[in-house]
Amino acid sequence: MSHDQGREKLIRMANQIATFFMSQPEADRAKGVAIHINKFWEPRMRKHLFESLDEGAHGLMPLVMEASAMINRPPPPAEPGTLNDIPKSR
């Protein structure tokens, strides 16, 4: 599966989640989408979702974009030599 196909699948999944939460009370919709994605999507999936959002959110429902403010953005990978980079034992 190409990178674009994987991203398209994540967009489709996010939109399906948003479609489900459209049946909930309006005040609970975005929060419901965010809770679901935070709970069930691994960091790599959320990273790709935020890449799509950062590139203009083409194809994402407005409810997903609204929920994105409550979705946990994964931290960037550690740069070699930083505190988060654990050296290998010798």
Backbone torsions as a table, in degrees:
resi	resn	phi	psi	omega
1	MET	NA	128.9	-179.8
2	SER	-73.3	164.7	178.9
3	HIS	-57.9	-42.6	-179.9
4	ASP	-65.2	-39.5	179.3
5	GLN	-66.3	-39.4	178.0
6	GLY	-64.1	-41.8	179.2
7	ARG	-66.8	-40.8	178.0
8	GLU	-61.5	-38.5	178.6
9	LYS	-64.9	-42.0	178.6
10	LEU	-64.4	-39.2	177.0
11	ILE	-62.3	-44.3	179.1
12	ARG	-62.3	-42.8	179.0
13	MET	-63.4	-45.1	179.2
14	ALA	-61.2	-41.3	179.1
15	ASN	-67.1	-35.1	176.8
16	GLN	-64.9	-40.4	177.3
17	ILE	-62.7	-45.5	179.4
18	ALA	-62.1	-40.5	178.9
19	THR	-60.2	-43.0	176.9
20	PHE	-59.2	-47.4	-175.3
21	PHE	-73.5	-10.3	174.1
22	MET	-64.3	-20.1	179.1
23	SER	-83.1	-5.5	-179.1
24	GLN	-90.6	165.5	176.0
25	PRO	-56.4	142.6	-174.0
26	GLU	-53.0	-38.9	-177.8
27	ALA	-66.8	-19.2	-176.3
28	ASP	-101.6	-8.3	-169.7
29	ARG	-63.7	-59.6	-175.4
30	ALA	-63.2	-41.0	178.9
31	LYS	-62.3	-40.0	178.0
32	GLY	-62.7	-43.2	177.9
33	VAL	-61.5	-47.0	-178.1
34	ALA	-63.7	-44.3	179.3
35	ILE	-60.9	-44.5	-179.7
36	HIS	-61.0	-48.5	-178.4
37	ILE	-66.1	-42.3	178.1
38	ASN	-62.4	-35.6	-175.4
39	LYS	-80.0	-37.5	-169.4
40	PHE	-111.7	-13.7	-179.6
41	TRP	-97.6	132.0	176.9
42	GLU	-71.5	160.5	-177.2
43	PRO	-53.1	-38.1	-179.7
44	ARG	-62.1	-38.8	179.0
45	MET	-66.9	-42.8	178.5
46	ARG	-65.7	-35.3	177.1
47	LYS	-59.4	-46.2	-179.9
48	HIS	-66.9	-35.3	176.2
49	LEU	-62.0	-45.4	-179.9
50	PHE	-67.6	-31.4	174.4
51	GLU	-62.0	-42.5	177.8
52	SER	-63.5	-43.5	178.4
53	LEU	-62.6	-43.2	-178.8
54	ASP	-66.0	-25.4	-179.6
55	GLU	-92.6	8.3	175.4
56	GLY	116.9	-3.1	174.3
57	ALA	59.2	34.6	-180.0
58	HIS	-61.5	121.6	176.8
59	GLY	93.6	-10.7	-180.0
60	LEU	-84.7	139.1	177.3
61	MET	-67.4	149.3	178.0
62	PRO	-54.5	-33.0	179.5
63	LEU	-64.9	-36.2	176.6
64	VAL	-66.0	-42.6	179.4
65	MET	-63.5	-39.8	177.4
66	GLU	-64.2	-42.6	-179.0
67	ALA	-67.9	-23.7	-174.8
68	SER	-58.9	-26.4	177.9
69	ALA	-66.3	-19.3	-178.7
70	MET	-108.3	-0.7	179.3
71	ILE	-87.6	135.9	-179.1
72	ASN	-72.2	116.6	177.4
73	ARG	-79.7	125.8	179.8
74	PRO	-65.2	147.5	177.8
75	PRO	-68.6	153.1	177.0
76	PRO	-67.6	157.6	178.4
77	PRO	-63.6	148.0	-179.7
78	ALA	-68.6	139.9	175.1
79	GLU	-80.6	143.3	177.0
80	PRO	-55.8	134.8	177.6
81	GLY	90.6	-1.9	178.2
82	THR	-91.8	173.5	-178.3
83	LEU	-60.4	-31.7	-179.3
84	ASN	-78.9	-10.8	-179.8
85	ASP	-89.1	108.2	-177.5
86	ILE	-86.9	120.3	-179.1
87	PRO	-69.3	148.7	177.3
88	LYS	-73.9	143.5	177.7
89	SER	-72.1	150.2	-177.5
90	ARG	-92.1	NA	NA
